């Protein structure tokens, strides 16, 4: 990649198409598009494409009010929504941003600089909390300071790469209900491409679940394509989720043997989330925690595993054709 990031010569900069998938985002889409139109990248080199997944609210109406390209593509999964946006794009590069996310004003300029300095092919960002988050959000997002990571997982809320590279790997997997973003990163790495996560690409995620019920539904959705999206090798979180699911399913059966066995297994079930909490703590860049926050993290990890386990069970039932693989909105 050879371009000059000196803005005195815009002709040397690549044109970028920003693809924004959206579904029922009337609360956030205006903030998202306002932030995109405020980016410090030359406006004549930016194309903004919103692809709506069949919203029932005012998302499409609000997006059209910003004068951007808006398409409606219902009844497909999020990978197909993103791919459709690319098919309509004209830019040399494609950037992906979700409709409930706000990038920093220097998102594109800093991302291009990072890619050039680090000689990488794809750059992504991590999620930051909005102002005044709920306890569910603060218990879930514990890494408040983003960092550069050469082995991080791509998140659909902030990805930048060349359009030619994206098309060379056939884009996002359209069969997945969730995990199409991490799957793209995994395929690119397998082919020898450098995929980095950069702190300069961190973005504010407005759409985090704020209640336990919303959080569980989100985790069930994420896990519903677990088996299809799971990469080779041992994934610790997948292993913990599978252990939790097996323990949950066999819990009633333990009553057949002894009441004592039932309570031991029940104790194991409630102890499993501690593994996830510990895993998150050792990976955290924040070292000062309170007992109150530990408890909140544990409670959230319990419901995380419960939601993921139910989603995994659904994924298994789909694989063995007991359930229909119906499309779920993201």
C-alpha positions as CSV (number, residue, x, y, z in Angstrom):
1,X,0.0,0.0,0.0
2,X,1.6,3.2,-1.1
3,X,-0.2,6.5,-0.3
4,X,0.8,9.8,1.0
5,X,-1.0,10.8,4.2
6,X,-0.2,14.4,3.6
7,X,-3.6,16.0,3.1
8,X,-2.2,18.8,0.9
9,X,-2.5,16.2,-1.9
10,X,-5.8,14.4,-1.7
11,X,-5.2,12.7,-5.0
12,X,-2.6,10.4,-3.3
13,X,-5.2,9.2,-0.8
14,X,-7.4,6.1,-1.4
15,X,-11.2,6.5,-1.9
16,X,-13.0,4.7,0.9
17,X,-16.6,3.3,1.0
18,X,-18.0,3.1,4.5
19,X,-20.5,0.2,4.8
20,X,-23.0,0.6,7.6
21,X,-25.4,-2.3,8.2
22,X,-28.5,-1.4,10.3
23,X,-31.6,-3.0,11.8
24,X,-34.0,-1.1,14.0
25,X,-31.3,1.5,14.8
26,X,-33.5,4.6,15.0
27,X,-32.1,5.4,18.4
28,X,-28.5,5.5,17.2
29,X,-28.3,5.8,13.4
30,X,-28.3,9.6,13.5
31,X,-25.4,9.8,15.9
32,X,-23.5,7.2,13.8
33,X,-24.0,9.1,10.5
34,X,-23.3,12.5,12.2
35,X,-19.9,11.1,13.4
36,X,-19.1,9.6,10.0
37,X,-19.8,12.9,8.2
38,X,-17.5,14.7,10.7
39,X,-14.5,12.5,10.0
40,X,-11.4,14.4,9.1
41,X,-10.8,12.5,5.9
42,X,-11.5,14.4,2.7
43,X,-15.3,14.2,2.1
44,X,-14.9,13.8,-1.7
45,X,-13.0,10.5,-1.1
46,X,-15.7,9.0,1.2
47,X,-18.8,7.1,0.1
48,X,-21.3,6.3,2.8
49,X,-23.6,3.3,2.3
50,X,-26.3,2.3,4.7
51,X,-27.8,-1.2,4.2
52,X,-30.9,-1.8,6.2
53,X,-31.9,-5.3,7.1
54,X,-35.7,-4.7,7.0
55,X,-36.1,-2.4,10.0
56,X,-39.6,-1.9,11.4
57,X,-38.8,1.6,12.8
58,X,-37.6,4.9,11.3
59,X,-34.0,3.8,10.6
60,X,-34.4,4.1,6.8
61,X,-36.2,7.4,7.0
62,X,-33.6,8.9,9.3
63,X,-30.6,7.6,7.2
64,X,-32.1,9.0,4.0
65,X,-32.3,12.4,5.7
66,X,-28.5,12.5,5.8
67,X,-28.2,12.3,2.0
68,X,-26.3,9.0,2.0
69,X,-26.9,5.9,-0.1
70,X,-29.5,3.8,1.5
71,X,-30.5,0.3,0.5
72,X,-33.0,-2.1,2.1
73,X,-32.1,-5.8,2.0
74,X,-34.5,-7.8,4.3
75,X,-34.5,-11.5,5.2
76,X,-30.8,-12.1,4.9
77,X,-28.1,-12.5,7.6
78,X,-25.6,-9.7,8.5
79,X,-22.8,-11.1,6.4
80,X,-25.0,-10.8,3.3
81,X,-26.0,-7.3,4.4
82,X,-22.3,-6.2,4.6
83,X,-21.5,-8.0,1.3
84,X,-24.3,-6.2,-0.5
85,X,-23.0,-2.9,0.6
86,X,-19.6,-3.8,-0.8
87,X,-21.2,-4.8,-4.1
88,X,-22.6,-1.3,-4.4
89,X,-19.4,0.5,-3.4
90,X,-17.0,2.4,-5.6
91,X,-14.1,3.0,-3.2
92,X,-10.6,1.5,-3.4
93,X,-11.0,0.5,0.2
94,X,-14.0,-0.6,2.3
95,X,-14.6,0.3,5.9
96,X,-17.2,-1.4,8.1
97,X,-19.0,0.4,10.9
98,X,-22.2,-0.8,12.6
99,X,-25.2,1.5,12.8
100,X,-25.0,1.8,16.6
101,X,-21.3,2.8,16.7
102,X,-19.4,6.0,16.7
103,X,-15.8,6.2,15.4
104,X,-13.3,8.8,16.4
105,X,-13.0,11.7,14.1
106,X,-9.5,10.5,13.0
107,X,-10.7,6.9,12.4
108,X,-9.7,6.6,8.7
109,X,-6.6,8.8,8.7
110,X,-5.2,7.0,11.8
111,X,-6.1,3.6,10.4
112,X,-4.3,4.2,7.1
113,X,-1.3,5.6,9.0
114,X,-1.3,2.5,11.2
115,X,-1.5,0.1,8.2
116,X,1.4,1.8,6.4
117,X,3.6,2.0,9.5
118,X,2.9,-1.6,10.5
119,X,2.7,-3.0,7.0
120,X,-0.6,-4.8,7.7
121,X,-3.4,-5.6,5.3
122,X,-6.4,-5.3,7.6
123,X,-7.0,-3.2,10.7
124,X,-9.8,-3.3,13.2
125,X,-10.8,-1.7,16.5
126,X,-12.3,-2.6,19.8
127,X,-15.5,-1.4,21.6
128,X,-15.6,1.4,24.1
129,X,-18.4,2.3,26.5
130,X,-20.8,5.2,25.9
131,X,-21.2,7.9,28.5
132,X,-23.1,6.9,31.6
133,X,-23.2,3.1,30.9
134,X,-25.4,0.7,32.8
135,X,-23.9,-1.8,35.3
136,X,-24.3,-4.5,32.7
137,X,-22.1,-2.6,30.3
138,X,-19.4,-1.8,32.9
139,X,-19.4,-5.4,34.1
140,X,-18.9,-6.6,30.5
141,X,-16.5,-4.1,29.1
142,X,-13.6,-4.1,31.6
143,X,-10.8,-3.0,29.3
144,X,-11.4,0.7,29.2
145,X,-8.1,1.4,27.5
146,X,-7.7,0.0,24.0
147,X,-4.4,-1.3,22.8
148,X,-2.7,-2.4,19.6
149,X,-2.9,-6.2,19.1
150,X,-1.4,-8.2,16.2
151,X,-3.5,-11.3,17.2
152,X,-6.9,-9.7,18.1
153,X,-10.3,-10.6,16.8
154,X,-12.0,-8.5,14.1
155,X,-15.2,-6.8,15.2
156,X,-17.7,-5.7,12.6
157,X,-18.0,-2.3,14.3
158,X,-14.7,-1.1,12.9
159,X,-12.8,-2.8,10.0
160,X,-10.7,-1.3,7.2
161,X,-9.1,-3.2,4.2
162,X,-8.8,-2.9,0.5
163,X,-11.8,-3.8,-1.6
164,X,-9.7,-6.1,-3.8
165,X,-8.5,-8.1,-0.7
166,X,-12.1,-8.3,0.6
167,X,-13.4,-9.7,-2.7
168,X,-10.5,-12.1,-3.1
169,X,-11.7,-14.0,0.0
170,X,-15.4,-13.8,-1.1
171,X,-16.2,-11.3,1.7
172,X,-18.2,-12.3,4.8
173,X,-19.7,-15.8,5.3
174,X,-23.4,-15.3,4.5
175,X,-24.5,-18.5,6.2
176,X,-23.6,-17.4,9.7
177,X,-26.1,-15.8,12.0
178,X,-23.1,-14.2,14.0
179,X,-19.3,-14.4,14.0
180,X,-19.0,-13.4,10.3
181,X,-16.5,-10.7,11.3
182,X,-14.2,-12.9,13.4
183,X,-14.5,-15.5,10.6
184,X,-13.3,-13.1,8.0
185,X,-10.2,-12.3,10.1
186,X,-9.5,-16.0,10.6
187,X,-9.7,-16.7,6.9
188,X,-7.4,-13.8,6.1
189,X,-4.8,-14.9,8.6
190,X,-4.9,-18.4,7.3
191,X,-4.0,-17.0,3.8
192,X,-1.0,-15.2,5.3
193,X,-2.5,-11.7,5.5
194,X,-1.6,-9.5,8.4
195,X,-4.7,-8.6,10.5
196,X,-4.2,-6.2,13.3
197,X,-6.3,-4.5,16.0
198,X,-5.3,-0.9,16.5
199,X,-6.2,1.3,19.5
200,X,-6.7,4.3,17.1
201,X,-9.7,2.4,15.6
202,X,-11.5,1.8,18.9
203,X,-15.1,3.0,18.7
204,X,-18.0,3.8,21.0
205,X,-20.6,1.1,21.0
206,X,-24.0,2.6,21.8
207,X,-26.0,-0.6,21.4
208,X,-24.6,-2.7,24.2
209,X,-27.4,-4.5,26.1
210,X,-28.3,-2.6,29.3
211,X,-30.3,-5.3,31.0
212,X,-29.8,-9.0,31.8
213,X,-32.6,-10.1,29.5
214,X,-31.2,-8.1,26.5
215,X,-27.7,-9.4,27.3
216,X,-28.9,-13.0,27.3
217,X,-30.7,-12.6,24.0
218,X,-27.6,-11.1,22.4
219,X,-25.5,-14.1,23.6
220,X,-28.0,-16.6,22.4
221,X,-27.9,-14.9,19.0
222,X,-24.1,-14.8,18.9
223,X,-23.8,-18.5,19.8
224,X,-26.5,-19.7,17.3
225,X,-23.8,-20.2,14.6
226,X,-21.2,-21.5,17.0
227,X,-20.6,-24.7,15.2
228,X,-20.5,-23.2,11.7
229,X,-18.2,-20.3,12.7
230,X,-15.9,-22.2,15.1
231,X,-12.3,-22.3,13.9
232,X,-9.9,-25.2,14.3
233,X,-8.1,-25.6,17.6
234,X,-9.2,-25.4,21.2
235,X,-11.2,-22.2,22.0
236,X,-11.2,-21.8,25.8
237,X,-14.5,-19.9,25.8
238,X,-16.1,-22.5,23.6
239,X,-14.8,-25.3,25.9
240,X,-16.2,-23.5,29.0
241,X,-19.6,-23.0,27.3
242,X,-19.7,-26.7,26.3
243,X,-18.9,-27.8,29.8
244,X,-21.6,-25.5,31.2
245,X,-24.2,-26.8,28.7
246,X,-23.4,-30.5,29.5
247,X,-23.6,-29.7,33.2
248,X,-26.9,-27.9,32.7
249,X,-28.5,-30.7,30.6
250,X,-27.4,-33.5,33.0
251,X,-28.3,-31.7,36.2
252,X,-31.9,-33.1,36.3
253,X,-30.5,-36.6,35.6
254,X,-28.3,-36.4,38.7
255,X,-31.5,-36.5,40.9
256,X,-32.0,-40.1,39.7
257,X,-28.9,-41.1,41.7
258,X,-28.6,-39.1,44.8
259,X,-29.8,-35.7,46.2
260,X,-26.2,-35.1,47.3
261,X,-25.0,-35.7,43.7
262,X,-27.5,-33.2,42.5
263,X,-26.3,-30.4,44.8
264,X,-22.7,-31.2,43.9
265,X,-23.5,-30.8,40.3
266,X,-25.5,-27.6,41.0
267,X,-22.4,-26.3,42.8
268,X,-20.3,-27.1,39.8
269,X,-22.7,-25.3,37.5
270,X,-22.5,-22.1,39.5
271,X,-18.7,-22.4,39.8
272,X,-18.0,-22.7,36.1
273,X,-18.6,-18.9,35.4
274,X,-15.7,-18.2,37.8
275,X,-13.4,-19.6,35.1
276,X,-14.7,-17.1,32.6
277,X,-14.5,-14.2,35.2
278,X,-10.9,-15.2,36.0
279,X,-10.0,-15.4,32.3
280,X,-11.4,-11.9,31.7
281,X,-9.5,-10.5,34.7
282,X,-6.1,-11.8,33.7
283,X,-6.5,-10.4,30.2
284,X,-7.7,-7.0,31.5
285,X,-5.5,-3.9,31.4
286,X,-7.3,-2.6,34.5
287,X,-5.9,-3.7,37.8
288,X,-8.0,-1.9,40.3
289,X,-11.3,-3.6,41.0
290,X,-13.8,-3.7,43.8
291,X,-15.6,-6.6,45.4
292,X,-18.8,-5.1,44.0
293,X,-17.5,-5.2,40.5
294,X,-16.2,-8.8,40.9
295,X,-19.7,-9.9,41.9
296,X,-21.3,-8.0,39.0
297,X,-18.8,-9.6,36.6
298,X,-19.6,-13.1,38.0
299,X,-23.3,-12.6,37.7
300,X,-22.9,-11.4,34.1
301,X,-20.6,-14.3,33.2
302,X,-23.2,-16.7,34.6
303,X,-25.9,-15.3,32.3
304,X,-23.3,-15.0,29.4
305,X,-22.7,-18.8,29.7
306,X,-26.4,-19.5,30.1
307,X,-27.2,-17.5,26.9
308,X,-24.3,-19.0,25.0
309,X,-25.1,-22.5,26.1
310,X,-28.7,-22.1,24.9
311,X,-27.4,-20.7,21.6
312,X,-25.0,-23.6,21.3
313,X,-27.8,-26.1,21.9
314,X,-29.8,-24.4,19.2
315,X,-26.7,-24.6,16.9
316,X,-26.4,-28.3,17.6
317,X,-30.1,-28.9,17.0
318,X,-29.8,-27.1,13.7
319,X,-26.8,-29.2,12.7
320,X,-28.7,-32.4,13.3
321,X,-31.8,-31.0,11.5
322,X,-34.1,-31.0,14.5
323,X,-34.5,-27.2,14.2
324,X,-34.9,-25.2,11.0
325,X,-31.9,-22.9,10.3
326,X,-34.1,-19.8,10.1
327,X,-32.6,-16.4,9.6
328,X,-32.1,-14.3,12.7
329,X,-31.6,-10.5,12.7
330,X,-28.4,-9.3,14.1
